[in-house]
């Protein structure tokens, strides 16, 4: 399985995150892993593939002192366990899904007053890859 980055992940609680690399996707803190952050996580990559992560297991720690960080908790590297079924997602389906998720969290997505521009961009774009590239860039610029 070859995931094409950047990607978007969507949790069962409608939480959206963007990742630019495998290394970033597989990094979390101990609490997130324990609380099932990766369980049933939907992942859509730049080649229009839709994956579902069943769960994750600890593979090791990241950083010195066994990954301990006072602010973030223990940092872990995880191994992802995927469903065997991989689906293709069409552009219009992805656009509608993303707009729906954004509308559920308008306060976050319009915090800078650019919600209408974002929605217009999503609707006018010709590829999932282009949408993911723009939003991943914005996401990493903020975080």
C-alpha positions as CSV (number, residue, x, y, z in Angstrom):
1,X,0.0,0.0,0.0
2,X,1.5,3.3,-1.1
3,X,-0.2,6.4,0.3
4,X,0.4,9.6,-1.7
5,X,0.9,12.6,0.4
6,X,-0.4,15.1,1.3
7,X,-3.5,13.5,2.9
8,X,-6.5,14.4,5.0
9,X,-7.8,12.4,7.9
10,X,-11.3,12.5,9.2
11,X,-12.2,11.1,12.6
12,X,-15.6,9.7,13.6
13,X,-16.0,12.9,15.6
14,X,-15.6,15.0,12.4
15,X,-12.1,16.2,13.4
16,X,-10.0,17.0,10.3
17,X,-6.3,17.0,10.1
18,X,-3.8,17.3,7.2
19,X,-0.5,15.4,7.0
20,X,2.4,16.1,4.6
21,X,4.3,12.9,5.3
22,X,4.2,9.3,6.7
23,X,6.4,10.4,9.5
24,X,3.9,13.0,10.7
25,X,0.9,10.7,10.3
26,X,2.5,8.0,12.5
27,X,3.5,10.4,15.3
28,X,1.3,10.9,18.3
29,X,1.4,11.1,22.1
30,X,0.6,8.2,24.4
31,X,-2.8,9.6,25.5
32,X,-4.0,9.9,21.9
33,X,-3.1,6.3,21.2
34,X,-4.7,5.1,24.4
35,X,-7.9,7.1,23.6
36,X,-8.2,5.4,20.2
37,X,-7.3,8.4,18.0
38,X,-6.6,6.2,15.0
39,X,-9.5,3.9,15.5
40,X,-11.8,4.0,12.4
41,X,-10.0,7.0,11.1
42,X,-10.7,7.8,7.4
43,X,-7.7,8.7,5.3
44,X,-8.0,10.2,1.8
45,X,-4.7,10.7,-0.2
46,X,-3.6,12.8,-3.1
47,X,-4.3,9.9,-5.6
48,X,-8.0,9.9,-4.7
49,X,-7.8,6.7,-2.6
50,X,-9.9,6.4,0.6
51,X,-8.5,4.2,3.3
52,X,-9.8,3.3,6.7
53,X,-7.5,2.8,9.6
54,X,-8.8,0.2,12.1
55,X,-6.3,0.9,14.9
56,X,-2.7,1.6,15.7
57,X,-0.1,0.0,17.9
58,X,3.0,1.5,19.5
59,X,6.1,0.9,17.5
60,X,8.5,2.9,19.6
61,X,9.3,6.4,21.1
62,X,10.4,9.5,19.3
63,X,13.1,11.7,20.7
64,X,15.4,11.6,23.7
65,X,14.5,10.3,27.1
66,X,12.1,7.7,25.7
67,X,10.0,10.4,24.0
68,X,9.0,12.2,27.1
69,X,8.0,15.8,26.6
70,X,6.6,17.9,29.5
71,X,4.1,19.8,27.2
72,X,3.0,17.1,24.8
73,X,3.3,13.9,26.9
74,X,5.3,10.9,25.7
75,X,5.8,11.0,21.9
76,X,5.3,7.7,20.1
77,X,5.8,6.3,16.6
78,X,2.9,4.0,15.7
79,X,2.1,1.2,13.3
80,X,-1.2,1.7,11.5
81,X,-3.5,-1.2,10.9
82,X,-5.7,-0.7,7.8
83,X,-8.8,-2.2,6.4
84,X,-8.0,-4.3,3.4
85,X,-10.6,-2.5,1.4
86,X,-9.4,0.6,-0.5
87,X,-11.9,2.7,-2.4
88,X,-11.5,5.4,-5.0
89,X,-13.2,8.7,-4.1
90,X,-14.5,10.9,-6.9
91,X,-13.7,14.6,-6.9
92,X,-17.4,15.8,-6.4
93,X,-17.8,13.3,-3.5
94,X,-14.7,14.6,-1.9
95,X,-15.6,18.2,-2.4
96,X,-19.1,17.6,-0.8
97,X,-17.6,15.7,2.1
98,X,-15.0,18.4,2.8
99,X,-17.6,21.2,2.6
100,X,-19.9,19.3,4.9
101,X,-17.2,18.8,7.5
102,X,-16.1,22.4,7.3
103,X,-19.7,23.6,7.8
104,X,-19.8,21.5,11.0
105,X,-16.9,23.5,12.4
106,X,-17.5,27.0,10.9
107,X,-15.9,28.8,13.9
108,X,-12.6,27.1,13.2
109,X,-12.6,27.4,9.4
110,X,-13.8,31.0,9.4
111,X,-11.5,32.3,12.2
112,X,-9.6,34.4,9.7
113,X,-12.6,35.4,7.7
114,X,-11.7,33.3,4.7
115,X,-14.5,30.7,4.8
116,X,-16.2,31.8,1.6
117,X,-12.9,31.8,-0.3
118,X,-12.1,28.3,1.0
119,X,-15.5,26.9,-0.1
120,X,-15.2,28.6,-3.5
121,X,-11.7,27.1,-3.9
122,X,-12.9,23.6,-3.0
123,X,-15.8,23.9,-5.5
124,X,-13.7,25.3,-8.4
125,X,-10.7,22.9,-8.1
126,X,-10.2,20.1,-10.6
127,X,-8.3,17.6,-8.4
128,X,-8.2,16.3,-4.9
129,X,-4.5,16.6,-4.9
130,X,-4.7,20.4,-5.5
131,X,-7.2,20.8,-2.6
132,X,-5.0,18.7,-0.2
133,X,-1.9,20.6,-1.2
134,X,-3.4,24.0,-0.4
135,X,-5.1,23.0,2.8
136,X,-2.0,21.1,4.0
137,X,0.1,24.1,3.4
138,X,-2.3,26.3,5.4
139,X,-2.5,23.7,8.2
140,X,1.2,23.5,8.6
141,X,1.5,27.3,8.4
142,X,-0.8,27.7,11.4
143,X,0.4,24.7,13.5
